[in-house]
Amino acid sequence: MIRLLVFVFSVIVVYKLLRGLLKGFGTLDKQEVAGEQIDADLVQDPQCGAYILPAQGVTARVDGKTLHFCSESCKDKFLLGQSEKSSEKTG
Ligand SMILES: [Zn+2]
């Protein structure tokens, strides 16, 4: 009688393990698709992190790179931060 119980118990454990494995495979497929997809045409404002179209907003040349900002105030803040950084190096 105890043998039968052990057999039934082990069958349930194996069944649960298999179901867990199958579930794991199922979620793996979904994770591949997950993740943020941002429109390639958008650029990020390095000051406030907003995404804007390059044609909109304000541009500034920093270290030879063209950066895009959502507004003049963001550009001013960013450039202020840049000059503070460079003055730290020299001073
Ligand atoms: Zn901004």
PDB file of the backbone (N, CA, C, O) and the ligand in Angstrom, with CONECT records:
HET     ZN  A 101       1
ATOM      1  N   MET A   1       0.837  -1.202   0.000  1.00  0.00           N
ATOM      2  CA  MET A   1       0.000   0.000   0.000  1.00  0.00           C
ATOM      3  C   MET A   1       0.875   1.255   0.000  1.00  0.00           C
ATOM      4  O   MET A   1       0.599   2.202  -0.737  1.00  0.00           O
ATOM      5  N   ILE A   2       1.929   1.268   0.824  1.00  0.00           N
ATOM      6  CA  ILE A   2       2.812   2.436   0.893  1.00  0.00           C
ATOM      7  C   ILE A   2       3.529   2.622  -0.446  1.00  0.00           C
ATOM      8  O   ILE A   2       3.748   3.747  -0.897  1.00  0.00           O
ATOM      9  N   ARG A   3       3.891   1.495  -1.073  1.00  0.00           N
ATOM     10  CA  ARG A   3       4.558   1.566  -2.380  1.00  0.00           C
ATOM     11  C   ARG A   3       3.689   2.290  -3.396  1.00  0.00           C
ATOM     12  O   ARG A   3       4.180   3.093  -4.189  1.00  0.00           O
ATOM     13  N   LEU A   4       2.408   2.001  -3.365  1.00  0.00           N
ATOM     14  CA  LEU A   4       1.483   2.641  -4.303  1.00  0.00           C
ATOM     15  C   LEU A   4       1.453   4.150  -4.058  1.00  0.00           C
ATOM     16  O   LEU A   4       1.476   4.948  -4.995  1.00  0.00           O
ATOM     17  N   LEU A   5       1.401   4.520  -2.775  1.00  0.00           N
ATOM     18  CA  LEU A   5       1.376   5.946  -2.434  1.00  0.00           C
ATOM     19  C   LEU A   5       2.643   6.646  -2.932  1.00  0.00           C
ATOM     20  O   LEU A   5       2.575   7.734  -3.503  1.00  0.00           O
ATOM     21  N   VAL A   6       3.789   6.016  -2.713  1.00  0.00           N
ATOM     22  CA  VAL A   6       5.069   6.582  -3.165  1.00  0.00           C
ATOM     23  C   VAL A   6       5.052   6.737  -4.676  1.00  0.00           C
ATOM     24  O   VAL A   6       5.506   7.749  -5.210  1.00  0.00           O
ATOM     25  N   PHE A   7       4.517   5.713  -5.373  1.00  0.00           N
ATOM     26  CA  PHE A   7       4.440   5.761  -6.840  1.00  0.00           C
ATOM     27  C   PHE A   7       3.584   6.932  -7.308  1.00  0.00           C
ATOM     28  O   PHE A   7       3.973   7.685  -8.200  1.00  0.00           O
ATOM     29  N   VAL A   8       2.404   7.073  -6.687  1.00  0.00           N
ATOM     30  CA  VAL A   8       1.488   8.162  -7.067  1.00  0.00           C
ATOM     31  C   VAL A   8       2.146   9.513  -6.794  1.00  0.00           C
ATOM     32  O   VAL A   8       2.060  10.435  -7.605  1.00  0.00           O
ATOM     33  N   PHE A   9       2.806   9.612  -5.637  1.00  0.00           N
ATOM     34  CA  PHE A   9       3.459  10.870  -5.259  1.00  0.00           C
ATOM     35  C   PHE A   9       4.535  11.256  -6.283  1.00  0.00           C
ATOM     36  O   PHE A   9       4.625  12.406  -6.714  1.00  0.00           O
ATOM     37  N   SER A  10       5.356  10.249  -6.662  1.00  0.00           N
ATOM     38  CA  SER A  10       6.442  10.538  -7.606  1.00  0.00           C
ATOM     39  C   SER A  10       5.885  10.921  -8.973  1.00  0.00           C
ATOM     40  O   SER A  10       6.456  11.764  -9.664  1.00  0.00           O
ATOM     41  N   VAL A  11       4.774  10.306  -9.361  1.00  0.00           N
ATOM     42  CA  VAL A  11       4.150  10.650 -10.647  1.00  0.00           C
ATOM     43  C   VAL A  11       3.705  12.112 -10.624  1.00  0.00           C
ATOM     44  O   VAL A  11       3.881  12.842 -11.600  1.00  0.00           O
ATOM     45  N   ILE A  12       3.124  12.530  -9.490  1.00  0.00           N
ATOM     46  CA  ILE A  12       2.660  13.925  -9.375  1.00  0.00           C
ATOM     47  C   ILE A  12       3.851  14.887  -9.448  1.00  0.00           C
ATOM     48  O   ILE A  12       3.776  15.923 -10.108  1.00  0.00           O
ATOM     49  N   VAL A  13       4.949  14.539  -8.767  1.00  0.00           N
ATOM     50  CA  VAL A  13       6.140  15.398  -8.758  1.00  0.00           C
ATOM     51  C   VAL A  13       6.701  15.528 -10.169  1.00  0.00           C
ATOM     52  O   VAL A  13       7.014  16.630 -10.619  1.00  0.00           O
ATOM     53  N   VAL A  14       6.828  14.381 -10.875  1.00  0.00           N
ATOM     54  CA  VAL A  14       7.365  14.402 -12.244  1.00  0.00           C
ATOM     55  C   VAL A  14       6.454  15.228 -13.146  1.00  0.00           C
ATOM     56  O   VAL A  14       6.926  16.010 -13.971  1.00  0.00           O
ATOM     57  N   TYR A  15       5.132  15.045 -12.981  1.00  0.00           N
ATOM     58  CA  TYR A  15       4.160  15.780 -13.799  1.00  0.00           C
ATOM     59  C   TYR A  15       4.328  17.283 -13.580  1.00  0.00           C
ATOM     60  O   TYR A  15       4.330  18.070 -14.527  1.00  0.00           O
ATOM     61  N   LYS A  16       4.472  17.665 -12.289  1.00  0.00           N
ATOM     62  CA  LYS A  16       4.624  19.094 -11.973  1.00  0.00           C
ATOM     63  C   LYS A  16       5.920  19.654 -12.563  1.00  0.00           C
ATOM     64  O   LYS A  16       5.946  20.766 -13.091  1.00  0.00           O
ATOM     65  N   LEU A  17       7.001  18.858 -12.463  1.00  0.00           N
ATOM     66  CA  LEU A  17       8.295  19.290 -13.011  1.00  0.00           C
ATOM     67  C   LEU A  17       8.196  19.517 -14.524  1.00  0.00           C
ATOM     68  O   LEU A  17       8.675  20.523 -15.047  1.00  0.00           O
ATOM     69  N   LEU A  18       7.564  18.561 -15.212  1.00  0.00           N
ATOM     70  CA  LEU A  18       7.426  18.663 -16.669  1.00  0.00           C
ATOM     71  C   LEU A  18       6.603  19.896 -17.032  1.00  0.00           C
ATOM     72  O   LEU A  18       6.932  20.621 -17.971  1.00  0.00           O
ATOM     73  N   ARG A  19       5.530  20.122 -16.276  1.00  0.00           N
ATOM     74  CA  ARG A  19       4.679  21.280 -16.559  1.00  0.00           C
ATOM     75  C   ARG A  19       5.466  22.575 -16.355  1.00  0.00           C
ATOM     76  O   ARG A  19       5.333  23.525 -17.126  1.00  0.00           O
ATOM     77  N   GLY A  20       6.296  22.596 -15.292  1.00  0.00           N
ATOM     78  CA  GLY A  20       7.136  23.760 -15.020  1.00  0.00           C
ATOM     79  C   GLY A  20       8.111  24.012 -16.156  1.00  0.00           C
ATOM     80  O   GLY A  20       8.329  25.155 -16.560  1.00  0.00           O
ATOM     81  N   LEU A  21       8.700  22.927 -16.674  1.00  0.00           N
ATOM     82  CA  LEU A  21       9.650  23.057 -17.788  1.00  0.00           C
ATOM     83  C   LEU A  21       8.954  23.622 -19.023  1.00  0.00           C
ATOM     84  O   LEU A  21       9.462  24.533 -19.677  1.00  0.00           O
ATOM     85  N   LEU A  22       7.773  23.060 -19.331  1.00  0.00           N
ATOM     86  CA  LEU A  22       7.033  23.525 -20.509  1.00  0.00           C
ATOM     87  C   LEU A  22       6.661  24.994 -20.353  1.00  0.00           C
ATOM     88  O   LEU A  22       6.741  25.767 -21.308  1.00  0.00           O
ATOM     89  N   LYS A  23       6.256  25.373 -19.147  1.00  0.00           N
ATOM     90  CA  LYS A  23       5.920  26.776 -18.883  1.00  0.00           C
ATOM     91  C   LYS A  23       7.141  27.662 -19.118  1.00  0.00           C
ATOM     92  O   LYS A  23       7.042  28.743 -19.699  1.00  0.00           O
ATOM     93  N   GLY A  24       8.313  27.172 -18.647  1.00  0.00           N
ATOM     94  CA  GLY A  24       9.553  27.923 -18.808  1.00  0.00           C
ATOM     95  C   GLY A  24       9.857  28.185 -20.269  1.00  0.00           C
ATOM     96  O   GLY A  24      10.240  29.295 -20.639  1.00  0.00           O
ATOM     97  N   PHE A  25       9.687  27.158 -21.109  1.00  0.00           N
ATOM     98  CA  PHE A  25       9.939  27.333 -22.546  1.00  0.00           C
ATOM     99  C   PHE A  25       8.972  28.349 -23.136  1.00  0.00           C
ATOM    100  O   PHE A  25       9.343  29.158 -23.986  1.00  0.00           O
ATOM    101  N   GLY A  26       7.731  28.296 -22.676  1.00  0.00           N
ATOM    102  CA  GLY A  26       6.709  29.214 -23.199  1.00  0.00           C
ATOM    103  C   GLY A  26       7.068  30.656 -22.917  1.00  0.00           C
ATOM    104  O   GLY A  26       6.921  31.521 -23.781  1.00  0.00           O
ATOM    105  N   THR A  27       7.545  30.922 -21.690  1.00  0.00           N
ATOM    106  CA  THR A  27       7.858  32.308 -21.341  1.00  0.00           C
ATOM    107  C   THR A  27       9.105  32.791 -22.069  1.00  0.00           C
ATOM    108  O   THR A  27       9.220  33.977 -22.381  1.00  0.00           O
ATOM    109  N   LEU A  28      10.050  31.872 -22.347  1.00  0.00           N
ATOM    110  CA  LEU A  28      11.258  32.256 -23.067  1.00  0.00           C
ATOM    111  C   LEU A  28      10.916  32.851 -24.428  1.00  0.00           C
ATOM    112  O   LEU A  28      11.499  33.855 -24.838  1.00  0.00           O
ATOM    113  N   ASP A  29       9.965  32.224 -25.129  1.00  0.00           N
ATOM    114  CA  ASP A  29       9.572  32.714 -26.447  1.00  0.00           C
ATOM    115  C   ASP A  29       9.026  34.124 -26.357  1.00  0.00           C
ATOM    116  O   ASP A  29       9.292  34.969 -27.213  1.00  0.00           O
ATOM    117  N   LYS A  30       8.240  34.370 -25.280  1.00  0.00           N
ATOM    118  CA  LYS A  30       7.626  35.686 -25.157  1.00  0.00           C
ATOM    119  C   LYS A  30       8.677  36.748 -24.833  1.00  0.00           C
ATOM    120  O   LYS A  30       8.577  37.884 -25.297  1.00  0.00           O
ATOM    121  N   GLN A  31       9.698  36.377 -24.028  1.00  0.00           N
ATOM    122  CA  GLN A  31      10.703  37.346 -23.614  1.00  0.00           C
ATOM    123  C   GLN A  31      11.491  37.876 -24.812  1.00  0.00           C
ATOM    124  O   GLN A  31      11.948  39.019 -24.803  1.00  0.00           O
ATOM    125  N   GLU A  32      11.648  37.043 -25.843  1.00  0.00           N
ATOM    126  CA  GLU A  32      12.386  37.484 -27.029  1.00  0.00           C
ATOM    127  C   GLU A  32      11.737  38.711 -27.658  1.00  0.00           C
ATOM    128  O   GLU A  32      12.420  39.620 -28.128  1.00  0.00           O
ATOM    129  N   VAL A  33      10.402  38.721 -27.658  1.00  0.00           N
ATOM    130  CA  VAL A  33       9.667  39.803 -28.296  1.00  0.00           C
ATOM    131  C   VAL A  33       9.623  41.035 -27.394  1.00  0.00           C
ATOM    132  O   VAL A  33       9.553  42.171 -27.864  1.00  0.00           O
ATOM    133  N   ALA A  34       9.666  40.776 -26.061  1.00  0.00           N
ATOM    134  CA  ALA A  34       9.527  41.885 -25.122  1.00  0.00           C
ATOM    135  C   ALA A  34      10.705  42.848 -25.221  1.00  0.00           C
ATOM    136  O   ALA A  34      11.759  42.497 -25.750  1.00  0.00           O
ATOM    137  N   GLY A  35      10.522  44.046 -24.715  1.00  0.00           N
ATOM    138  CA  GLY A  35      11.572  45.069 -24.761  1.00  0.00           C
ATOM    139  C   GLY A  35      11.090  46.296 -25.494  1.00  0.00           C
ATOM    140  O   GLY A  35      10.325  46.207 -26.454  1.00  0.00           O
ATOM    141  N   GLU A  36      11.546  47.436 -25.033  1.00  0.00           N
ATOM    142  CA  GLU A  36      11.072  48.682 -25.628  1.00  0.00           C
ATOM    143  C   GLU A  36      11.639  48.878 -27.021  1.00  0.00           C
ATOM    144  O   GLU A  36      12.837  48.718 -27.254  1.00  0.00           O
ATOM    145  N   GLN A  37      10.774  49.219 -27.920  1.00  0.00           N
ATOM    146  CA  GLN A  37      11.212  49.546 -29.279  1.00  0.00           C
ATOM    147  C   GLN A  37      10.931  51.016 -29.533  1.00  0.00           C
ATOM    148  O   GLN A  37       9.782  51.458 -29.554  1.00  0.00           O
ATOM    149  N   ILE A  38      12.011  51.760 -29.724  1.00  0.00           N
ATOM    150  CA  ILE A  38      11.864  53.201 -29.922  1.00  0.00           C
ATOM    151  C   ILE A  38      12.047  53.511 -31.398  1.00  0.00           C
ATOM    152  O   ILE A  38      12.928  52.964 -32.061  1.00  0.00           O
ATOM    153  N   ASP A  39      11.215  54.381 -31.890  1.00  0.00           N
ATOM    154  CA  ASP A  39      11.286  54.771 -33.303  1.00  0.00           C
ATOM    155  C   ASP A  39      12.681  55.277 -33.637  1.00  0.00           C
ATOM    156  O   ASP A  39      13.232  56.120 -32.930  1.00  0.00           O
ATOM    157  N   ALA A  40      13.246  54.753 -34.724  1.00  0.00           N
ATOM    158  CA  ALA A  40      14.629  55.074 -35.096  1.00  0.00           C
ATOM    159  C   ALA A  40      14.777  56.558 -35.431  1.00  0.00           C
ATOM    160  O   ALA A  40      15.875  57.105 -35.323  1.00  0.00           O
ATOM    161  N   ASP A  41      13.693  57.215 -35.833  1.00  0.00           N
ATOM    162  CA  ASP A  41      13.775  58.616 -36.222  1.00  0.00           C
ATOM    163  C   ASP A  41      13.884  59.559 -35.018  1.00  0.00           C
ATOM    164  O   ASP A  41      14.231  60.731 -35.168  1.00  0.00           O
ATOM    165  N   LEU A  42      13.582  59.030 -33.815  1.00  0.00           N
ATOM    166  CA  LEU A  42      13.590  59.880 -32.639  1.00  0.00           C
ATOM    167  C   LEU A  42      14.986  59.945 -32.029  1.00  0.00           C
ATOM    168  O   LEU A  42      15.739  58.972 -32.065  1.00  0.00           O
ATOM    169  N   VAL A  43      15.317  61.096 -31.475  1.00  0.00           N
ATOM    170  CA  VAL A  43      16.580  61.260 -30.751  1.00  0.00           C
ATOM    171  C   VAL A  43      16.261  61.645 -29.307  1.00  0.00           C
ATOM    172  O   VAL A  43      15.215  62.227 -29.017  1.00  0.00           O
ATOM    173  N   GLN A  44      17.189  61.305 -28.409  1.00  0.00           N
ATOM    174  CA  GLN A  44      16.937  61.574 -27.002  1.00  0.00           C
ATOM    175  C   GLN A  44      17.610  62.859 -26.550  1.00  0.00           C
ATOM    176  O   GLN A  44      18.777  63.113 -26.848  1.00  0.00           O
ATOM    177  N   ASP A  45      16.850  63.652 -25.830  1.00  0.00           N
ATOM    178  CA  ASP A  45      17.367  64.848 -25.192  1.00  0.00           C
ATOM    179  C   ASP A  45      18.245  64.402 -24.019  1.00  0.00           C
ATOM    180  O   ASP A  45      17.739  63.822 -23.058  1.00  0.00           O
ATOM    181  N   PRO A  46      19.576  64.672 -24.089  1.00  0.00           N
ATOM    182  CA  PRO A  46      20.453  64.177 -23.021  1.00  0.00           C
ATOM    183  C   PRO A  46      20.228  64.874 -21.684  1.00  0.00           C
ATOM    184  O   PRO A  46      20.668  64.386 -20.643  1.00  0.00           O
ATOM    185  N   GLN A  47      19.550  66.002 -21.713  1.00  0.00           N
ATOM    186  CA  GLN A  47      19.313  66.753 -20.477  1.00  0.00           C
ATOM    187  C   GLN A  47      18.133  66.200 -19.694  1.00  0.00           C
ATOM    188  O   GLN A  47      18.270  65.875 -18.515  1.00  0.00           O
ATOM    189  N   CYS A  48      16.961  66.089 -20.343  1.00  0.00           N
ATOM    190  CA  CYS A  48      15.763  65.663 -19.622  1.00  0.00           C
ATOM    191  C   CYS A  48      15.339  64.246 -20.014  1.00  0.00           C
ATOM    192  O   CYS A  48      14.454  63.679 -19.373  1.00  0.00           O
ATOM    193  N   GLY A  49      15.954  63.653 -21.061  1.00  0.00           N
ATOM    194  CA  GLY A  49      15.654  62.274 -21.438  1.00  0.00           C
ATOM    195  C   GLY A  49      14.438  62.128 -22.333  1.00  0.00           C
ATOM    196  O   GLY A  49      14.019  61.005 -22.613  1.00  0.00           O
ATOM    197  N   ALA A  50      13.861  63.228 -22.790  1.00  0.00           N
ATOM    198  CA  ALA A  50      12.684  63.169 -23.655  1.00  0.00           C
ATOM    199  C   ALA A  50      13.092  62.780 -25.071  1.00  0.00           C
ATOM    200  O   ALA A  50      14.181  63.123 -25.533  1.00  0.00           O
ATOM    201  N   TYR A  51      12.203  62.058 -25.755  1.00  0.00           N
ATOM    202  CA  TYR A  51      12.458  61.693 -27.150  1.00  0.00           C
ATOM    203  C   TYR A  51      11.797  62.711 -28.063  1.00  0.00           C
ATOM    204  O   TYR A  51      10.609  63.006 -27.929  1.00  0.00           O
ATOM    205  N   ILE A  52      12.577  63.244 -28.991  1.00  0.00           N
ATOM    206  CA  ILE A  52      12.060  64.273 -29.898  1.00  0.00           C
ATOM    207  C   ILE A  52      12.500  63.964 -31.318  1.00  0.00           C
ATOM    208  O   ILE A  52      13.444  63.206 -31.538  1.00  0.00           O
ATOM    209  N   LEU A  53      11.802  64.563 -32.283  1.00  0.00           N
ATOM    210  CA  LEU A  53      12.226  64.465 -33.678  1.00  0.00           C
ATOM    211  C   LEU A  53      13.367  65.454 -33.900  1.00  0.00           C
ATOM    212  O   LEU A  53      13.305  66.583 -33.413  1.00  0.00           O
ATOM    213  N   PRO A  54      14.415  65.045 -34.633  1.00  0.00           N
ATOM    214  CA  PRO A  54      15.552  65.947 -34.863  1.00  0.00           C
ATOM    215  C   PRO A  54      15.130  67.280 -35.486  1.00  0.00           C
ATOM    216  O   PRO A  54      15.733  68.318 -35.210  1.00  0.00           O
ATOM    217  N   ALA A  55      14.095  67.246 -36.326  1.00  0.00           N
ATOM    218  CA  ALA A  55      13.626  68.467 -36.975  1.00  0.00           C
ATOM    219  C   ALA A  55      13.019  69.437 -35.967  1.00  0.00           C
ATOM    220  O   ALA A  55      13.101  70.654 -36.137  1.00  0.00           O
ATOM    221  N   GLN A  56      12.408  68.890 -34.918  1.00  0.00           N
ATOM    222  CA  GLN A  56      11.893  69.745 -33.850  1.00  0.00           C
ATOM    223  C   GLN A  56      13.038  70.099 -32.921  1.00  0.00           C
ATOM    224  O   GLN A  56      14.181  69.717 -33.170  1.00  0.00           O
ATOM    225  N   GLY A  57      12.746  70.818 -31.864  1.00  0.00           N
ATOM    226  CA  GLY A  57      13.734  71.039 -30.818  1.00  0.00           C
ATOM    227  C   GLY A  57      14.931  71.863 -31.245  1.00  0.00           C
ATOM    228  O   GLY A  57      14.928  72.495 -32.302  1.00  0.00           O
ATOM    229  N   VAL A  58      15.955  71.846 -30.405  1.00  0.00           N
ATOM    230  CA  VAL A  58      17.129  72.698 -30.558  1.00  0.00           C
ATOM    231  C   VAL A  58      18.361  71.808 -30.667  1.00  0.00           C
ATOM    232  O   VAL A  58      18.454  70.784 -29.990  1.00  0.00           O
ATOM    233  N   THR A  59      19.303  72.198 -31.517  1.00  0.00           N
ATOM    234  CA  THR A  59      20.529  71.411 -31.651  1.00  0.00           C
ATOM    235  C   THR A  59      21.719  72.201 -31.112  1.00  0.00           C
ATOM    236  O   THR A  59      21.717  73.432 -31.108  1.00  0.00           O
ATOM    237  N   ALA A  60      22.729  71.471 -30.659  1.00  0.00           N
ATOM    238  CA  ALA A  60      23.959  72.099 -30.179  1.00  0.00           C
ATOM    239  C   ALA A  60      25.119  71.179 -30.507  1.00  0.00           C
ATOM    240  O   ALA A  60      24.979  69.956 -30.482  1.00  0.00           O
ATOM    241  N   ARG A  61      26.271  71.774 -30.817  1.00  0.00           N
ATOM    242  CA  ARG A  61      27.481  70.991 -31.095  1.00  0.00           C
ATOM    243  C   ARG A  61      28.302  70.899 -29.810  1.00  0.00           C
ATOM    244  O   ARG A  61      28.744  71.909 -29.262  1.00  0.00           O
ATOM    245  N   VAL A  62      28.495  69.657 -29.343  1.00  0.00           N
ATOM    246  CA  VAL A  62      29.284  69.436 -28.137  1.00  0.00           C
ATOM    247  C   VAL A  62      30.326  68.376 -28.454  1.00  0.00           C
ATOM    248  O   VAL A  62      29.982  67.255 -28.827  1.00  0.00           O
ATOM    249  N   ASP A  63      31.608  68.731 -28.307  1.00  0.00           N
ATOM    250  CA  ASP A  63      32.720  67.803 -28.575  1.00  0.00           C
ATOM    251  C   ASP A  63      32.614  67.194 -29.975  1.00  0.00           C
ATOM    252  O   ASP A  63      32.890  66.009 -30.164  1.00  0.00           O
ATOM    253  N   GLY A  64      32.217  68.001 -30.943  1.00  0.00           N
ATOM    254  CA  GLY A  64      32.134  67.541 -32.320  1.00  0.00           C
ATOM    255  C   GLY A  64      30.886  66.741 -32.633  1.00  0.00           C
ATOM    256  O   GLY A  64      30.698  66.329 -33.778  1.00  0.00           O
ATOM    257  N   LYS A  65      30.009  66.503 -31.630  1.00  0.00           N
ATOM    258  CA  LYS A  65      28.771  65.761 -31.864  1.00  0.00           C
ATOM    259  C   LYS A  65      27.598  66.714 -31.854  1.00  0.00           C
ATOM    260  O   LYS A  65      27.568  67.682 -31.094  1.00  0.00           O
ATOM    261  N   THR A  66      26.613  66.419 -32.724  1.00  0.00           N
ATOM    262  CA  THR A  66      25.394  67.215 -32.740  1.00  0.00           C
ATOM    263  C   THR A  66      24.390  66.603 -31.774  1.00  0.00           C
ATOM    264  O   THR A  66      23.987  65.451 -31.935  1.00  0.00           O
ATOM    265  N   LEU A  67      23.989  67.373 -30.773  1.00  0.00           N
ATOM    266  CA  LEU A  67      23.021  66.905 -29.783  1.00  0.00           C
ATOM    267  C   LEU A  67      21.702  67.625 -29.991  1.00  0.00           C
ATOM    268  O   LEU A  67      21.663  68.787 -30.395  1.00  0.00           O
ATOM    269  N   HIS A  68      20.615  66.905 -29.704  1.00  0.00           N
ATOM    270  CA  HIS A  68      19.274  67.467 -29.887  1.00  0.00           C
ATOM    271  C   HIS A  68      18.597  67.642 -28.532  1.00  0.00           C
ATOM    272  O   HIS A  68      18.613  66.744 -27.689  1.00  0.00           O
ATOM    273  N   PHE A  69      18.007  68.810 -28.344  1.00  0.00           N
ATOM    274  CA  PHE A  69      17.322  69.119 -27.089  1.00  0.00           C
ATOM    275  C   PHE A  69      15.883  69.525 -27.386  1.00  0.00           C
ATOM    276  O   PHE A  69      15.577  70.061 -28.451  1.00  0.00           O
ATOM    277  N   CYS A  70      14.997  69.253 -26.408  1.00  0.00           N
ATOM    278  CA  CYS A  70      13.578  69.553 -26.616  1.00  0.00           C
ATOM    279  C   CYS A  70      13.321  71.050 -26.534  1.00  0.00           C
ATOM    280  O   CYS A  70      12.348  71.540 -27.108  1.00  0.00           O
ATOM    281  N   SER A  71      14.182  71.790 -25.827  1.00  0.00           N
ATOM    282  CA  SER A  71      13.960  73.233 -25.668  1.00  0.00           C
ATOM    283  C   SER A  71      15.281  73.955 -25.412  1.00  0.00           C
ATOM    284  O   SER A  71      16.293  73.328 -25.095  1.00  0.00           O
ATOM    285  N   GLU A  72      15.257  75.275 -25.554  1.00  0.00           N
ATOM    286  CA  GLU A  72      16.448  76.101 -25.308  1.00  0.00           C
ATOM    287  C   GLU A  72      16.915  75.939 -23.864  1.00  0.00           C
ATOM    288  O   GLU A  72      18.116  75.892 -23.598  1.00  0.00           O
ATOM    289  N   SER A  73      15.956  75.854 -22.922  1.00  0.00           N
ATOM    290  CA  SER A  73      16.339  75.774 -21.511  1.00  0.00           C
ATOM    291  C   SER A  73      17.091  74.472 -21.234  1.00  0.00           C
ATOM    292  O   SER A  73      18.026  74.458 -20.433  1.00  0.00           O
ATOM    293  N   CYS A  74      16.683  73.358 -21.900  1.00  0.00           N
ATOM    294  CA  CYS A  74      17.396  72.095 -21.733  1.00  0.00           C
ATOM    295  C   CYS A  74      18.807  72.215 -22.288  1.00  0.00           C
ATOM    296  O   CYS A  74      19.762  71.729 -21.682  1.00  0.00           O
ATOM    297  N   LYS A  75      18.937  72.867 -23.451  1.00  0.00           N
ATOM    298  CA  LYS A  75      20.253  73.041 -24.070  1.00  0.00           C
ATOM    299  C   LYS A  75      21.144  73.872 -23.148  1.00  0.00           C
ATOM    300  O   LYS A  75      22.305  73.530 -22.919  1.00  0.00           O
ATOM    301  N   ASP A  76      20.593  74.963 -22.624  1.00  0.00           N
ATOM    302  CA  ASP A  76      21.378  75.834 -21.746  1.00  0.00           C
ATOM    303  C   ASP A  76      21.844  75.073 -20.511  1.00  0.00           C
ATOM    304  O   ASP A  76      23.001  75.179 -20.105  1.00  0.00           O
ATOM    305  N   LYS A  77      20.914  74.289 -19.906  1.00  0.00           N
ATOM    306  CA  LYS A  77      21.268  73.529 -18.700  1.00  0.00           C
ATOM    307  C   LYS A  77      22.371  72.531 -19.006  1.00  0.00           C
ATOM    308  O   LYS A  77      23.313  72.373 -18.229  1.00  0.00           O
ATOM    309  N   PHE A  78      22.245  71.847 -20.164  1.00  0.00           N
ATOM    310  CA  PHE A  78      23.235  70.827 -20.523  1.00  0.00           C
ATOM    311  C   PHE A  78      24.600  71.462 -20.747  1.00  0.00           C
ATOM    312  O   PHE A  78      25.610  70.963 -20.250  1.00  0.00           O
ATOM    313  N   LEU A  79      24.632  72.581 -21.507  1.00  0.00           N
ATOM    314  CA  LEU A  79      25.898  73.255 -21.795  1.00  0.00           C
ATOM    315  C   LEU A  79      26.524  73.803 -20.517  1.00  0.00           C
ATOM    316  O   LEU A  79      27.747  73.821 -20.373  1.00  0.00           O
ATOM    317  N   LEU A  80      25.685  74.246 -19.598  1.00  0.00           N
ATOM    318  CA  LEU A  80      26.170  74.729 -18.302  1.00  0.00           C
ATOM    319  C   LEU A  80      26.851  73.586 -17.555  1.00  0.00           C
ATOM    320  O   LEU A  80      27.924  73.755 -16.976  1.00  0.00           O
ATOM    321  N   GLY A  81      26.205  72.415 -17.578  1.00  0.00           N
ATOM    322  CA  GLY A  81      26.781  71.236 -16.924  1.00  0.00           C
ATOM    323  C   GLY A  81      28.093  70.837 -17.558  1.00  0.00           C
ATOM    324  O   GLY A  81      29.025  70.434 -16.862  1.00  0.00           O
ATOM    325  N   GLN A  82      28.179  70.949 -18.910  1.00  0.00           N
ATOM    326  CA  GLN A  82      29.413  70.608 -19.619  1.00  0.00           C
ATOM    327  C   GLN A  82      30.545  71.538 -19.200  1.00  0.00           C
ATOM    328  O   GLN A  82      31.656  71.083 -18.930  1.00  0.00           O
ATOM    329  N   SER A  83      30.262  72.856 -19.144  1.00  0.00           N
ATOM    330  CA  SER A  83      31.326  73.816 -18.817  1.00  0.00           C
ATOM    331  C   SER A  83      31.752  73.642 -17.362  1.00  0.00           C
ATOM    332  O   SER A  83      32.920  73.845 -17.028  1.00  0.00           O
ATOM    333  N   GLU A  84      30.803  73.264 -16.490  1.00  0.00           N
ATOM    334  CA  GLU A  84      31.166  73.009 -15.089  1.00  0.00           C
ATOM    335  C   GLU A  84      32.128  71.832 -14.996  1.00  0.00           C
ATOM    336  O   GLU A  84      33.089  71.856 -14.227  1.00  0.00           O
ATOM    337  N   LYS A  85      31.850  70.787 -15.805  1.00  0.00           N
ATOM    338  CA  LYS A  85      32.701  69.599 -15.806  1.00  0.00           C
ATOM    339  C   LYS A  85      34.120  69.964 -16.255  1.00  0.00           C
ATOM    340  O   LYS A  85      35.099  69.554 -15.631  1.00  0.00           O
ATOM    341  N   SER A  86      34.224  70.749 -17.360  1.00  0.00           N
ATOM    342  CA  SER A  86      35.526  71.068 -17.912  1.00  0.00           C
ATOM    343  C   SER A  86      36.305  71.993 -16.972  1.00  0.00           C
ATOM    344  O   SER A  86      37.531  71.920 -16.902  1.00  0.00           O
ATOM    345  N   SER A  87      35.583  72.872 -16.242  1.00  0.00           N
ATOM    346  CA  SER A  87      36.268  73.764 -15.311  1.00  0.00           C
ATOM    347  C   SER A  87      36.787  72.975 -14.111  1.00  0.00           C
ATOM    348  O   SER A  87      37.782  73.355 -13.495  1.00  0.00           O
ATOM    349  N   GLU A  88      36.099  71.862 -13.780  1.00  0.00           N
ATOM    350  CA  GLU A  88      36.591  71.006 -12.693  1.00  0.00           C
ATOM    351  C   GLU A  88      37.953  70.430 -13.039  1.00  0.00           C
ATOM    352  O   GLU A  88      38.837  70.326 -12.189  1.00  0.00           O
ATOM    353  N   LYS A  89      38.106  70.050 -14.328  1.00  0.00           N
ATOM    354  CA  LYS A  89      39.360  69.436 -14.756  1.00  0.00           C
ATOM    355  C   LYS A  89      40.522  70.412 -14.621  1.00  0.00           C
ATOM    356  O   LYS A  89      41.575  70.077 -14.079  1.00  0.00           O
ATOM    357  N   THR A  90      40.303  71.666 -15.141  1.00  0.00           N
ATOM    358  CA  THR A  90      41.366  72.647 -15.146  1.00  0.00           C
ATOM    359  C   THR A  90      41.618  73.211 -13.743  1.00  0.00           C
ATOM    360  O   THR A  90      42.759  73.455 -13.352  1.00  0.00           O
ATOM    361  N   GLY A  91      40.497  73.417 -12.976  1.00  0.00           N
ATOM    362  CA  GLY A  91      40.660  74.027 -11.680  1.00  0.00           C
ATOM    363  C   GLY A  91      40.958  73.036 -10.637  1.00  0.00           C
ATOM    364  O   GLY A  91      41.126  73.397  -9.472  1.00  0.00           O
TER     365      GLY A  91
HETATM  366 ZN    ZN A 101      14.533  68.502 -22.603  1.00  0.00          ZN2+
END
